[in-house]
Amino acid sequence: MNPVRIIPCLDVKDGRVVKGVEFVNLRDAGDIIECARAYQAAGADELALLDIAATVEGRKTFIDTVRRVVQAIDIPLAVGGGIGSIEDFAALVDAGVSKVSMNSAAIANPQLVSDAAARFGSEKVIVAIDVAVKEDGDGWEVVTHGGTKRTGVDAIAWAKDCAARGAGEILLTSMDRDGRKNGYDIPVTRAIADAAEIPVIASGGAGTLEHFYEGVAEGGAAAVLAASLFHFGELTVGQVKDYLRDKGLVVA
């Protein structure tokens, strides 16, 4: 088993790091570059930078800001938000990011996943899958555009399709759990990890040290992502790593 990775997430809107609950009610969490540098110093294995308003506002990810972050840190950076074409993907790779994350665009054009994997390699391709419990309560469906649109697409089937198309990882976020601090959605995390058979990054709902452990041990996640817990000083990356080591997991 590869070491478990701890990934702070920088959700960005209007040039600032923000964090909300269920994708809304956003709070300011600081300057992007300062946050990125602080997380590297704290021992983060990777950073995720998500331009959460790009798709909703119909614009591209802010390349200039991405370049500044790349120059400020030495750890891998994954960037998502507003990726609508292979050209958008290429622009981020050219800017120096380690991985590019697609969500809404991949649902609209699944061939984009295949094309990106073929051109840049699976290791560069993350498909972000935001999920919500289906309205009839039977399983999960994919939501897009910052959680504002239900697609009717079954999340498990979509994860399998993404893996078959060459995606290297899945960034799985439970909209129902986002910012609630009541734990990752373990059933959907496990279901997607088992179905897709590629690494899954668990996101949405971490509130305690135990939640990180559950995401890996019960959910089968290869990495665990959190935002508000780290942004507002409730836990540190080091505390999470120490806890997971104490529970017998191998961490980076």
N, C-alpha and C positions, 0 to 999 in steps of 0.2 A: 504493500500500500504506500502510495506517495504521501509525503508529509501534508498534513492539513494546512491550508493557507488561511490567513486572517486578512480580510480585505475591507478596509474602511471605504465608504462610498460618499463621494462628494456630489450631491444633487445640486445643480447650479441653475439659477434663474436670475436674470438681470445682472449678471456679473458677480453674483455672491453665492456662497454656499448656503443652502436652505434645507429645512427638514419639516415635513408635515405629518399628518395622520390620514391614512387612506388616500394619499396623494393630494390632499388639500390642507388648508389651514397652516400655511407655511410660516416657519420662524427663521429668522436670520441666524446663521451659524458661523459666519466669518469670511475672511478673505481667502480666495482660492489658493493662491500661492503659499500663504502662511500656513493654511491647513495642510496642504500637500507636504511641505517641508516638515511640519510637526509630526505627521504620521510616519514619514520615513524615519525620523529620529526615534519614534516610539517603537519601531520594529515591525511595521506593517510589511507584509510580503508583497502586496500589490496595492494599487489604488484603482478604484473605478470612478470615472468622471462622467456623469450623466447630465446632459443638457435637457432638463425635464420639460421645457416649454417649446423646444424647437419644432417638434412635429405639430403640436397644437397650433402654434403660431405660423406654421407653414414656411419655416426658414431653415437654413443650414446650421450645422454645429459651428461654433465660433473657433475657427482654426487658429487665429492669433493667440487666444487664451490657451488653447491646447499646446501650442509651441512653447509658451512660457512655462507651463507646468512640466513639460518634457525636459526643458533645460534646467529646471529647479530640482529635479529628483533623479535618482539612479535606479529606483525599483520599477518594475513593469507598470505600465499605465494602460488601462482599458477605457475606451471612450465610446459613448453612445449618445443618441439623440439627433434626429434630423437626417439620418442616413437614408437617402432615397435612391441611390444609384451606385454602380460600381465606381464611378468617378468620385463620388463622395467618399467611398471606402478608400480609394487610392490616395486621396488628398490627406486623409488622416494617417495612413501608413507613411506617406512622404513626410508628414510632420513629425514622425518619430514615435508614434504610439505603438505599443506592443500588440494590442488586440483591439478590434473594432466590434462593437455590439450593435446588433440590429433588432428591431422589434416590429413596429408597424409596417415598415417597408418590406420586411420578410414575409409577413402575412399577405400583403398586397401582391407581392411578386416573389414567390418561393424560389424561382430560378436565380434570384440574386444571391441566395445562400450558396447554391451550387457554383455560380460563376466566381464568387469571392473565394471559395475554398480552392477552386481549380487555379485561380490566378495567384493567390497569396499564400496558400497552404492552410490547412485546417487549424493550425495553431494560432492563426490570426483571427479566426472567426468565432465570435460569440453570438448566439441568438438569445436575446432577452425575451423571456416568456413571462408576461404579467398575467396572473390568473385570478379568477373569482369563482366562487361556488356557483354552479348553474342555478338558474332561477327555480328549477324543480328540485334542487338539492341533490341531484344524482350526478356526482362528478364535478369536474371543473372545466371552465371554458376560458379561452384566451381573450383578454381585453387589451385594447390599444389606445393610442392617443392620450397617454397619461392617465389611463384608467377610465376615460370618458366614453369609450365605445365598446360594447359587447359584440364579439364577432360571431358567436355561435360555433366557433371552431373548438373541437375537443382538445384539451391541453395535452393529454397523453399521446393521442395520435399525432398531434403537431410536433411534439418533442421527438418522436420516433422518425418522422419525416425529415426533420432538421438534421438529425444524426446521419440518416441515410444520404443526405445531400452533402455531407462533409463538414458540418459544423464541428468545431473542436470542443466547445463547452456550451452549456446552457446556464444562463443567469435567470434563476427562477424567483419571482417575487409574488407573494400572496397579497393582493390588494386588500383583502379582508383583514389581514394581520398587520399591514404596513403601519409602523409607528405606534402600534398598540402595546408593544412590550409584553405580550402574553405568549410568546414563543413562535418559532417557525411553524408553518403548517406541515407537520411531519407526514401525514398520509399522502399529500400530493408530492412532497419532496421525494419520498420513497418510491412512489409509483412512477415518477418520471425518471429517477435515477435507474430503476430497474428496467424500464422500457427503452430508454434511449441508449444506455450502456456507454455513455460518454460522461465526463465530469460535470457535475451539477454544483453550481454556486447557490447556496441557500440564502434567501433574502426576504426580509419582511417580518418583523415581529420580535426580534431578539430583545430580551429585557433583563436577563440574568445570566450568570456564568453557566448555569445548568442548560439553558436554551442552546448555547453554542455546542455543548457536548451532545445534546439530543439531536441536533441537526445532522451531526456526523454519525453518531452511533446508531440512531434509530432511523434517521432520514436518508442515510447513505450519501450525504453531501461530501464532495471533495474539498470544498472551501466554504467558509461562512462569512457573510457580509453583514455589516451593520453601519448605521449612520448616527442617529441621535444619541445612542449610548456613549459613543466615542466623542461626538461633537461637544456634548454638554458635560463631559467629565464624569459621567456616572461609572464608567469602567475604562480601563486602558487596554491597549493591545497586549501589553506585557502580562496583565492580570489574566486575560483570556488564555494566552499561551501557557502560562504556569498552571492554570486550572486544568487545561486539556492534558498537559503532561502528567499531572497528578492522577488523572483518570485513566492513564495508560495509553493515550493517543500519541502518535508521532507528529510533531509540529515542525514547521520550517525554522 
